[in-house]
Amino acid sequence: GMLALFGLDADPATACRQAMRAASMVASNVEYMNHEFASELQEPIQFGIGIHGGEVIIGDIGFRDHTVFTALGDAVNVAARLQDMTKTLNCAVVISEEVCNNAGVAPDGLTRADVSIRGRDQPMSVCTATDPTSLASLFDEQARSLRAEQMSAELLV
């Protein structure tokens, strides 16, 4: 497992977009490795990514020469639980709806579900992606659409 932190020096919306782009890049690279090393792999490399945001405590934890920079908090625990759900939801990425909203992504291109999170009373709304390589295109489409709107507004002026 691996923990990646976003937003240490960015606003929440940017951090959410960065996390989703990173998931897309991981998927593209794993896809490439599976293709390049197909003859050497017994079976394709599979992965699961959980993305959630929130306030956490960050810092170096450990003693003397055995310290690691990490994050602690509910958001980290929820992200780990979402990652684990990729197996039961049969997808590569599970993103909290809160992250999709903060990133400014309409979950139209993603599958939406309400899931139970251990340690929480209420279900959480999430978006899943079976093909996470397309996550980055959600931003590209939004940017193109916004630019087209701005251009037509400029033409009208």
C-alpha positions in Angstrom: 0.0 0.0 0.0 0.9 3.6 -0.5 -0.4 6.9 0.8 -0.2 10.0 -1.4 -0.9 13.4 0.0 -2.2 16.3 -2.1 -3.1 19.8 -1.0 -0.1 20.5 1.3 0.5 23.7 -0.7 -2.7 24.0 -2.8 -6.4 24.8 -2.3 -8.8 21.9 -1.8 -10.2 22.1 -5.4 -6.7 21.9 -6.9 -5.7 19.1 -4.5 -8.8 17.1 -5.5 -8.0 17.5 -9.2 -4.4 16.6 -8.6 -5.4 13.4 -6.8 -7.8 12.4 -9.6 -5.1 13.1 -12.3 -2.6 11.1 -10.3 -5.0 8.1 -10.2 -5.4 8.5 -14.0 -1.6 8.5 -14.4 -1.1 5.4 -12.2 -3.7 3.6 -14.3 -2.0 4.6 -17.5 1.4 3.5 -16.3 0.1 0.1 -14.9 -1.7 -0.5 -18.3 1.7 0.2 -20.0 3.6 -2.1 -17.7 1.0 -4.9 -18.2 1.4 -4.5 -21.9 5.2 -4.3 -22.0 5.8 -7.1 -19.5 2.9 -9.4 -20.4 5.2 -12.3 -21.3 7.0 -12.0 -18.0 4.0 -11.5 -15.7 2.0 -14.5 -14.5 -1.1 -12.3 -14.5 -1.7 -8.6 -15.0 -0.8 -6.1 -12.3 -4.0 -4.9 -10.6 -4.5 -2.0 -8.2 -7.1 -0.2 -6.2 -7.2 3.5 -5.3 -9.4 5.3 -2.7 -9.6 9.1 -2.8 -11.1 11.1 0.0 -10.3 14.5 1.4 -10.4 16.3 4.7 -8.3 17.8 7.5 -5.4 15.6 8.7 -2.4 15.9 11.0 0.8 15.7 9.1 4.4 15.3 10.2 7.3 13.1 10.9 6.5 10.1 13.1 9.0 7.7 14.6 12.1 7.8 16.6 15.7 8.9 15.7 16.7 7.4 12.3 13.4 5.6 11.8 11.0 8.4 11.0 8.5 8.8 8.2 6.5 11.7 7.0 2.8 10.7 7.1 -0.7 11.9 7.8 -3.2 10.8 10.5 -6.9 11.4 10.7 -10.3 10.4 9.6 -9.7 11.3 6.0 -6.8 8.9 5.8 -8.9 6.1 7.3 -11.8 6.8 5.0 -9.5 6.8 1.9 -8.0 3.5 3.0 -11.5 2.0 3.4 -12.5 3.3 0.0 -9.4 1.7 -1.5 -10.4 -1.6 0.1 -13.9 -1.3 -1.5 -12.4 -1.4 -5.0 -12.4 -5.2 -4.6 -16.0 -5.5 -3.6 -17.3 -2.8 -6.0 -15.2 -4.4 -8.9 -13.5 -1.1 -9.9 -10.1 0.4 -9.9 -10.9 3.7 -8.2 -13.4 4.8 -5.5 -13.7 8.6 -5.0 -15.8 10.2 -2.4 -18.5 12.4 -3.9 -17.2 15.2 -1.8 -13.9 15.0 -3.7 -15.7 15.0 -7.1 -17.7 18.1 -6.0 -14.6 19.9 -4.7 -12.8 19.1 -8.0 -15.7 20.5 -9.9 -16.4 17.3 -11.7 -19.9 16.3 -12.5 -20.0 12.6 -11.8 -21.8 11.9 -15.1 -19.0 9.9 -16.5 -18.6 7.9 -13.2 -20.8 5.3 -11.5 -22.4 6.6 -8.3 -23.1 4.5 -5.2 -23.9 4.8 -1.5 -21.7 2.7 0.6 -21.3 1.9 4.3 -18.1 2.9 5.9 -16.9 1.1 9.0 -17.0 3.6 11.9 -19.6 5.9 10.4 -23.4 5.9 11.0 -24.5 7.3 7.7 -23.7 5.9 4.2 -21.3 7.8 2.1 -21.9 8.7 -1.6 -19.0 7.7 -3.8 -18.2 7.6 -7.5 -16.4 4.6 -9.0 -14.3 4.3 -12.1 -13.6 1.0 -13.8 -11.3 2.8 -16.3 -9.4 5.4 -14.3 -7.3 6.4 -17.3 -10.4 8.5 -18.3 -10.4 10.6 -15.1 -8.1 13.2 -16.5 -10.4 13.7 -19.5 -13.2 14.8 -17.1 -11.1 17.9 -16.5 -10.1 18.3 -20.1 -13.8 18.2 -21.2 -14.7 20.8 -18.5 -11.9 23.1 -19.6 -12.8 22.8 -23.3 -16.5 23.5 -22.4 -15.5 26.5 -20.2 -13.2 27.9 -22.9 -16.0 27.5 -25.6 -18.5 29.4 -23.3 -15.9 32.2 -22.7 -15.2 32.5 -26.5 -18.9 32.7 -27.4 -19.4 35.3 -24.7 -16.5 37.3 -26.1 -17.9 37.0 -29.6 -21.3 38.4 -28.4 -19.7 41.4 -26.7 
